[in-house]
């Protein structure tokens, strides 16, 4: 029988300790508040600060916007599920909820890929970087592609052609369900998770090799006091390190729950002789083997996922001084506005003049 999206079967073997549920609810509500405020502050602060208006910042704003959607839409439904132990929001939202959640994972990871490729091109070929990433229309096209690609991967499931979105009674959650034994989860794991992670790792290997060679050349010619033209500025180093930290945080938050839920990964390889070879890679235990695992472990995995949506603004402020300055300027502006609102004086203050980039250009990033 197919799951009913308005009711949840309360399986005796999947009940959790009430204290742990309350702990999870408090954690998620805290993450919602921190995530909404942090990501909204990031979007406004970076958007309003011309000094950091670069292609990298555009991708980071896109990542923050994806995290904001996750905090506003996905996490409150999870809180409701933990409080009521039942899906109370109807069949339509039971489809929209996993659609947004899975799309959002893709948006976050593809945004990190875009940022990493951006840093790699800047270090490997600054001339190519300037011709591509200093043009807003090119960066806007990249961001549009990220959204279309991530949503497009969900269309077959949304249409019910390859799996479907619905309520899984066993885990009390709306997710991707198998249809006639067919599910896109393994494919999404490969295309939407593994390949982007591999691409990021390759980009950072290239970055580290180039930086190591640059450093070696600098040491070899230091006695000549040559200009360090191939070496990154300190602020660019910090920005590159920040992007790496964002990726490692994302990986740490998503990898446990991804390994748990994928199960046994089967890859079909067709040889030139049209002989089907089935190669099974056990990247985790199957769900049946998993049945005895305490449900609290699944919730802890989900809490890590939710943490990824609110921790990035803290990383931006902790690692990057320019972004920290953008936050400071935004809060200073807000404080000044509130003070002016409370004053009865009608004296006009002089507007702050800041150099603004041209309409179709970002601030140039140099080595």
Residue pairs with C-beta under 8 A, 6 or more apart in sequence:
2 166
3 166
3 167
3 168
3 169
3 177
4 167
5 87
5 90
5 91
5 94
5 95
5 166
5 167
5 174
6 87
6 88
6 90
6 91
7 86
7 87
8 85
8 86
8 87
8 167
8 169
8 172
9 169
9 170
10 85
10 86
10 172
11 169
11 170
13 291
14 170
14 171
14 172
14 295
15 295
16 295
16 296
16 299
17 296
20 296
20 299
21 82
24 82
24 299
24 303
25 79
25 82
25 83
27 303
27 306
28 75
28 78
28 79
28 82
28 303
28 306
29 79
31 71
31 75
31 306
31 307
31 309
31 310
32 71
32 75
32 76
32 79
32 310
34 310
35 67
35 68
35 70
35 71
35 75
35 306
35 309
35 310
36 68
36 71
36 72
38 310
38 312
38 313
38 314
39 64
39 65
39 67
39 68
39 71
39 309
39 310
39 312
39 313
40 68
41 313
41 327
41 330
42 60
42 61
42 64
42 312
42 313
42 316
42 323
42 327
43 61
43 64
43 65
43 68
44 330
45 323
45 326
45 327
45 329
45 330
46 52
46 53
46 57
46 60
46 61
46 64
46 323
46 326
47 53
47 61
48 326
48 329
48 330
48 333
49 325
49 326
49 329
49 330
50 354
50 355
50 356
50 357
50 363
51 322
51 325
51 326
51 354
51 363
52 322
52 323
52 326
52 363
53 357
53 362
53 363
54 133
54 362
54 363
54 365
55 118
55 133
55 134
55 139
55 362
55 365
56 115
56 118
56 119
56 239
56 243
56 365
57 362
58 136
58 139
58 140
58 143
58 362
59 111
59 114
59 115
59 118
59 139
59 142
59 143
60 111
60 115
60 316
62 107
62 111
62 114
62 143
62 146
63 107
63 108
63 111
63 112
63 115
63 246
63 312
64 312
64 313
66 104
66 107
66 108
66 111
67 108
67 308
67 309
67 310
67 312
69 100
69 104
70 100
70 101
70 104
70 108
70 306
70 309
71 309
71 310
73 97
73 100
74 97
74 100
74 101
74 104
75 306
75 309
77 89
77 93
77 97
78 302
78 306
80 88
80 89
81 87
81 172
81 173
85 172
86 172
87 94
87 167
87 172
87 174
89 97
93 174
94 165
94 166
94 167
94 174
95 158
95 165
95 166
95 174
97 174
98 165
98 174
98 175
98 176
99 154
99 157
99 158
99 165
102 154
102 176
102 188
103 150
103 151
103 153
103 154
105 192
105 193
105 254
106 149
106 150
106 153
106 192
107 146
107 147
107 150
108 250
108 308
108 309
109 192
109 193
109 196
109 197
109 250
109 254
110 146
110 149
110 150
110 196
111 146
112 196
112 200
112 243
112 246
112 247
112 250
113 196
113 199
113 200
114 142
114 143
114 146
115 243
115 246
116 199
116 200
116 203
116 204
116 243
116 247
117 199
117 203
118 129
118 133
119 203
119 207
119 239
119 240
119 243
120 203
120 204
120 206
120 207
121 128
121 129
121 132
121 133
122 129
122 133
122 236
122 365
122 367
123 206
123 207
123 210
123 211
123 232
123 240
123 367
124 206
124 210
126 366
126 367
129 365
130 364
132 138
133 139
133 362
133 365
134 361
134 362
134 364
134 365
135 360
135 361
135 362
136 359
136 360
136 361
136 362
137 360
139 362
150 192
153 188
153 191
153 192
156 162
156 163
156 184
157 163
157 164
157 165
157 176
157 184
158 165
160 179
162 179
162 182
162 183
162 184
163 176
163 177
163 178
163 179
163 182
163 183
163 184
163 185
164 176
164 177
164 179
165 174
165 175
165 176
165 177
166 174
166 175
166 177
167 173
167 174
167 177
168 174
168 175
168 177
171 295
171 298
176 183
176 184
176 185
177 183
185 261
185 262
185 263
186 262
186 265
186 266
189 258
189 262
189 265
190 265
190 267
193 254
193 258
197 251
200 247
204 244
204 247
207 240
211 232
214 230
214 231
214 232
215 231
217 230
218 226
218 228
218 230
218 231
229 367
230 367
231 367
232 240
232 367
233 366
233 367
235 320
235 321
235 322
236 365
236 367
238 319
238 320
238 321
239 320
239 322
241 319
242 315
242 316
242 319
242 320
245 315
245 319
246 312
246 315
249 308
249 311
249 312
249 315
250 308
252 304
253 304
253 305
253 307
253 308
253 311
254 304
254 305
254 308
256 300
256 301
256 304
257 298
257 301
257 302
257 304
257 305
259 283
259 284
260 284
260 290
260 297
260 298
260 301
262 283
262 284
263 284
263 285
263 286
263 287
263 290
264 280
264 281
264 282
264 283
264 284
264 286
265 280
265 281
265 282
265 283
266 278
266 279
266 280
266 281
267 278
267 279
267 280
267 281
268 276
268 277
268 278
268 279
269 276
269 277
269 278
269 279
270 276
270 277
271 277
284 290
316 323
316 324
316 327
317 323
317 324
317 327
318 324
340 349
357 363
